[in-house]
Amino acid sequence: MSDESLPRRWGRFLPSKARVVQRAVSAAFPSRSERHQAEAGRASAAEALRSSEDIEAFGGVDEEKAEAKRRPGKKSKAPSSRDVEHSGFVGAQADLEPSIGPDGELYEHEVTVEGEPTPIEEKLETGEELTPDPTAAAFFDVDNTLIQGASILLLARGLARHKFFTTRDVATMIWQQAKFRVSGRESMSDVASGREKALSFVKGRAVREVEELSTAIFDESIADRFWPGTKALAQMHIDAGQQVWLVTATPVELANVIAERLGLTGALGTVAEREDGVYTGRMVGDILHGSGKAHAVKELARTKGLDLSKCYAYSDSSNDLPMLSLVAHPVAVNPDTALRDAARENGWQIKDYRTMRRAAKIGLQGTAVAAAAGGAVAVWKRRS
């Protein structure tokens, strides 16, 4: 099957109501071309393969160091006895973080601040035992599937804290993220401007600098945001001797840190071109999003000898239907409305670890975007 047929293939997994919404959103928010998505997928797979070859060339991963990195040195408070329903969290002080759902509703998500979640066990409802198989793999989306929140925003805020760029720039990213949250898709103009701005930030900067900052930002802002249930699913595949890959639109530098800390096989992420250890200011392919993820998974499977009929994929977003429909075992995790509908119609498993409180019903998408933008401006004024 050709790469160009991917959108037609995954479109059938959307129920009729969701298809109508998808067409309306497509008209309002046109997406990037399939050619750019394919380029992004190939670039991401090539970078992942290069990284794994570098590790093998230096004798593989030092397991003691890897384990130490998976357990950051900072002390955590003892967890309390309060259970957070459905999420798998036990204890840990929590904040409520608002986010705008793709259905136009404002939700509050429980976010851990300190403390380690109690280990939990997960299992899939396949009726089968996972067995060691070098041709089987699991592919995990990151944002709101594995971690709570948008990793690119967490990275941007962290880079601003480290004076890599300004909080005004972060406010712009928050505005664009709010529009994406409401529509379920990025607009072509937002993607282009965001891509150009991000590339201008890193042009001429050392790759090592961004890698080191990504590690620091992970410890500061991401390490306590994992959904324990999803983390347990990933560990289940690891324990079965299967490959586990992250597939995300976030920069591959941060994606690699997340994968390394969890002891996963590797990560497929957005790749910025570099020469002699310095960023050129150009993108290799494009942002890894939508069908780009499916292209990346297909290319990785081809080069790694993976059998997609034995593979699993996990995501929260209907934007990842191309990737989910590519494997034999798709699982909707904390799904948005369109993905939940598609999963139910197609008999896919659904895992929901959220404790969600509907804070307000937002009837108009413009109202939601305006509210998020106002918050972004307030953040900028407070921090400037």
C-alpha positions in Angstrom: 0.0 0.0 0.0 1.4 3.4 -1.0 2.1 6.1 1.6 -0.3 8.4 -0.3 -3.2 6.1 0.5 -2.8 6.5 4.3 -5.4 9.3 4.8 -8.0 7.4 2.7 -7.3 4.3 4.7 -7.6 5.7 8.2 -10.6 7.9 7.4 -12.9 4.9 7.4 -12.2 4.4 11.1 -14.1 7.6 12.0 -17.8 7.2 12.7 -20.1 9.2 10.4 -20.7 12.0 12.9 -17.0 12.4 13.4 -16.4 12.5 9.7 -18.7 15.4 9.3 -16.8 17.3 12.1 -13.5 16.3 10.5 -14.6 17.8 7.1 -15.7 21.0 8.7 -12.5 21.4 10.7 -10.5 20.5 7.6 -12.1 23.4 5.7 -11.4 25.9 8.6 -7.9 24.6 9.4 -6.1 23.1 6.4 -3.2 20.8 7.2 0.1 20.3 5.7 0.5 18.2 2.5 0.9 14.5 2.7 4.3 14.8 1.0 5.6 16.9 3.9 4.1 14.3 6.3 5.9 11.5 4.6 9.2 13.5 4.6 8.8 14.0 8.4 8.2 10.3 9.0 11.2 9.2 7.0 13.4 11.9 8.7 12.2 10.8 12.2 12.8 7.1 11.5 16.3 7.9 10.1 17.2 9.9 13.2 15.9 7.1 15.5 18.0 4.5 13.6 21.1 6.8 13.8 20.7 7.2 17.6 20.3 3.4 18.1 23.4 2.8 16.0 25.4 5.3 18.0 24.4 3.5 21.2 25.4 0.1 19.8 28.7 1.5 18.5 29.6 2.5 22.0 28.8 -0.8 23.5 25.1 -0.3 24.3 23.4 1.3 27.2 25.0 1.3 30.6 22.1 -0.3 32.6 23.3 1.1 36.0 23.5 4.7 34.6 20.2 4.2 32.8 18.5 3.0 36.0 20.0 6.0 37.9 18.5 8.4 35.3 15.1 6.7 35.6 15.3 7.6 39.3 16.1 11.3 39.6 18.1 12.2 42.7 15.7 14.7 44.3 13.8 13.5 47.3 10.1 13.1 47.1 7.6 13.5 49.9 5.9 10.4 51.1 2.7 9.8 49.3 -0.6 10.3 51.1 -3.3 7.8 51.2 -5.7 9.6 48.9 -6.6 7.7 45.8 -7.2 9.6 42.6 -10.1 7.7 40.9 -9.2 5.7 37.8 -5.8 7.3 37.3 -3.7 4.9 39.3 -2.2 7.7 41.4 -1.9 7.2 45.1 -0.9 10.3 47.1 1.4 13.1 45.9 0.2 16.6 46.2 -1.8 17.6 43.2 -2.8 20.7 41.3 -5.7 21.1 38.9 -4.5 22.1 35.5 -7.1 23.4 33.1 -7.1 22.4 29.4 -9.5 22.8 26.6 -10.8 19.5 25.2 -11.3 18.9 21.5 -15.0 18.8 22.1 -14.9 22.5 23.1 -15.2 21.8 26.9 -12.9 23.1 29.6 -11.6 20.4 31.8 -9.3 20.2 34.9 -6.8 17.5 35.0 -5.1 16.2 38.2 -1.4 16.9 38.0 1.1 15.5 40.5 3.6 18.0 42.0 5.6 15.9 44.4 5.8 12.2 45.4 6.1 9.0 43.5 2.9 7.2 42.4 2.3 3.8 43.8 3.3 1.1 41.2 0.3 -0.4 39.5 -0.2 -3.3 37.1 -1.9 -3.0 33.8 -3.1 -5.6 31.4 -4.7 -5.6 28.0 -8.1 -7.1 27.2 -6.8 -9.2 24.3 -7.1 -12.6 25.8 -3.5 -13.2 24.9 -0.3 -13.2 26.8 2.4 -10.9 25.5 5.4 -13.0 24.6 9.0 -12.1 23.7 9.1 -11.4 20.0 11.7 -9.4 18.1 9.2 -8.5 15.4 6.6 -7.1 17.8 6.6 -3.5 19.2 4.4 -0.9 20.9 4.2 2.7 19.8 3.2 5.4 22.3 2.1 8.9 21.7 3.4 11.3 24.4 1.1 14.3 25.1 -1.9 13.4 27.3 -1.3 9.7 26.5 1.9 9.1 28.4 2.3 12.5 30.2 -0.3 15.0 31.3 -0.1 18.2 29.2 1.7 19.3 26.0 5.4 18.4 26.0 6.3 21.1 23.5 4.8 23.8 25.9 6.6 22.3 28.9 9.8 22.4 26.8 9.2 26.0 25.7 8.5 27.2 29.2 11.6 25.4 30.5 13.7 27.0 27.7 12.3 30.4 28.6 13.3 29.8 32.3 16.8 29.0 31.1 16.8 32.3 29.1 16.9 30.4 25.7 14.1 32.6 24.6 11.4 34.9 26.1 8.1 34.3 27.8 6.5 36.4 25.1 7.4 33.7 22.7 5.9 31.1 25.0 2.6 33.1 25.1 2.5 32.8 21.3 2.9 29.1 21.5 0.1 28.9 24.1 -2.2 30.7 21.8 -1.4 28.3 19.0 -1.8 25.3 21.3 -5.2 26.6 22.4 -6.4 26.8 18.8 -5.2 23.3 18.2 -7.0 22.0 21.3 -10.3 23.4 20.1 -10.0 22.5 16.5 -8.2 19.2 16.9 -5.8 20.3 14.1 -3.2 23.0 13.6 -3.7 25.6 10.9 -1.2 25.8 8.1 -0.2 29.4 9.0 0.3 28.5 12.7 2.4 25.5 11.8 4.5 27.5 9.4 5.0 30.4 11.7 5.7 28.2 14.7 8.2 26.1 12.7 10.0 29.2 11.4 10.1 30.8 14.9 11.4 27.6 16.5 14.1 27.1 13.8 15.2 30.7 14.2 15.6 30.1 17.9 18.0 27.2 17.5 19.9 28.3 14.4 23.6 28.5 15.2 23.1 26.9 18.7 24.9 23.7 19.7 22.9 20.5 19.6 24.6 19.5 22.9 23.1 22.6 24.6 19.6 21.7 23.6 20.1 18.1 24.7 21.4 19.2 28.1 18.6 21.7 28.6 16.0 19.0 27.6 17.4 16.7 30.3 17.2 19.5 32.9 13.6 20.5 31.8 12.5 16.8 32.0 13.7 16.7 35.7 12.1 20.1 36.4 8.7 19.8 34.7 8.0 16.4 33.2 9.2 13.7 35.5 6.2 14.0 37.8 3.6 14.2 34.9 3.4 10.5 33.8 0.1 8.7 33.8 1.0 5.7 35.9 -1.5 3.5 34.0 0.2 4.3 30.6 3.6 3.9 32.1 2.6 0.5 33.3 1.4 -0.5 29.9 4.8 0.5 28.4 6.5 -1.6 31.2 4.3 -4.5 30.3 5.7 -4.6 26.8 9.2 -4.1 28.0 8.8 -7.0 30.5 7.6 -9.1 27.5 10.8 -8.4 25.7 9.2 -6.2 23.0 10.4 -3.0 21.6 8.7 0.2 22.9 8.9 3.4 20.9 7.6 6.9 21.6 6.1 8.7 18.6 5.6 12.4 19.1 5.6 15.8 17.4 7.9 17.2 20.1 11.6 17.7 19.3 13.5 14.4 19.2 16.0 15.8 21.7 13.3 15.8 24.4 11.6 12.6 23.1 14.9 10.8 23.5 15.3 11.9 27.1 11.8 10.7 28.0 12.4 7.3 26.3 15.8 6.9 28.0 14.4 7.7 31.4 11.7 5.1 31.0 14.1 2.5 29.6 12.3 2.4 26.3 13.8 1.3 23.0 13.8 4.8 21.5 11.8 7.7 20.2 10.4 9.0 16.9 10.2 12.8 17.0 10.5 16.1 15.1 14.0 16.5 13.7 15.9 19.8 13.1 18.8 19.7 10.7 22.3 19.9 12.2 25.8 20.1 10.8 29.0 19.7 12.8 27.0 19.6 16.1 25.2 22.9 15.3 21.6 23.6 14.1 21.3 24.9 10.6 17.9 26.6 11.1 16.3 24.1 8.6 13.9 21.3 9.3 14.5 17.7 8.2 11.1 16.9 6.7 8.5 18.6 8.8 6.8 18.4 12.3 6.0 14.8 13.0 2.2 15.0 13.3 -0.9 13.2 12.0 -0.1 10.8 9.2 3.6 11.7 9.6 3.6 9.5 12.6 2.3 6.6 10.5 4.9 7.2 7.9 7.6 7.1 10.6 6.3 3.9 12.1 6.1 2.2 8.7 9.7 3.2 7.9 10.9 2.1 11.3 9.1 -1.3 10.9 10.6 -1.8 7.5 14.2 -1.2 8.6 13.9 -2.9 11.9 12.0 -6.0 10.6 8.9 -5.3 12.7 5.6 -7.1 11.9 2.8 -4.5 12.2 0.3 -7.3 12.5 1.8 -8.0 15.9 2.2 -4.4 17.0 0.3 -2.1 19.4 -0.2 1.6 19.3 -1.5 3.9 22.0 -2.8 7.5 21.7 -5.3 10.0 23.1 -6.0 11.9 19.8 -8.0 11.3 16.7 -5.1 13.0 14.9 -3.2 9.8 15.4 -5.8 7.6 13.7 -3.3 7.0 10.8 -0.9 5.4 13.3 -3.5 3.6 15.3 -5.1 2.0 12.1 -1.7 0.9 10.9 -1.2 -1.8 13.7 -3.2 -4.8 14.7 -3.8 -3.7 18.2 -4.8 0.0 18.6 -5.6 1.3 22.0 -7.3 4.6 22.8 -5.8 6.1 26.0 -7.5 9.1 27.6 -9.3 9.6 24.2 -10.7 12.8 22.8 -14.4 12.6 21.7 -13.7 11.7 18.1 -11.2 9.0 19.0 -13.5 7.5 21.7 -16.3 7.3 19.1 -14.0 5.7 16.5 -12.7 3.2 19.1 -16.2 2.2 20.2 -17.3 1.8 16.6 -14.3 -0.4 15.7 -14.1 -2.4 18.9 -10.8 -1.0 20.0 -9.7 -1.0 23.6 -10.2 2.2 25.6 -8.1 3.1 28.7 -9.0 6.2 30.6 -6.8 7.3 33.5 -8.2 10.8 33.9 -10.0 12.3 36.8 -11.9 14.9 34.9 -14.2 17.6 36.2 -16.2 19.6 33.7 -15.4 23.2 34.7 -17.5 24.9 32.0 -19.3 24.2 28.8 -17.9 26.4 26.1 -20.3 26.7 23.3 -18.3 28.6 20.8 -14.7 27.7 19.8 -13.8 31.4 19.6 -14.7 31.8 23.3 -12.3 29.0 24.3 -9.5 30.4 22.2 -10.0 33.9 23.6 -9.9 32.6 27.2 -6.7 30.7 26.6 -5.1 33.6 24.8 -6.1 35.9 27.7 -4.4 33.5 30.1 -1.3 33.4 27.9 -1.1 37.2 28.0 -1.5 37.3 31.7 1.3 34.8 32.1 3.5 36.9 29.9 2.7 40.1 31.8 3.3 38.4 35.2 6.7 37.0 34.1 8.0 39.9 32.0 
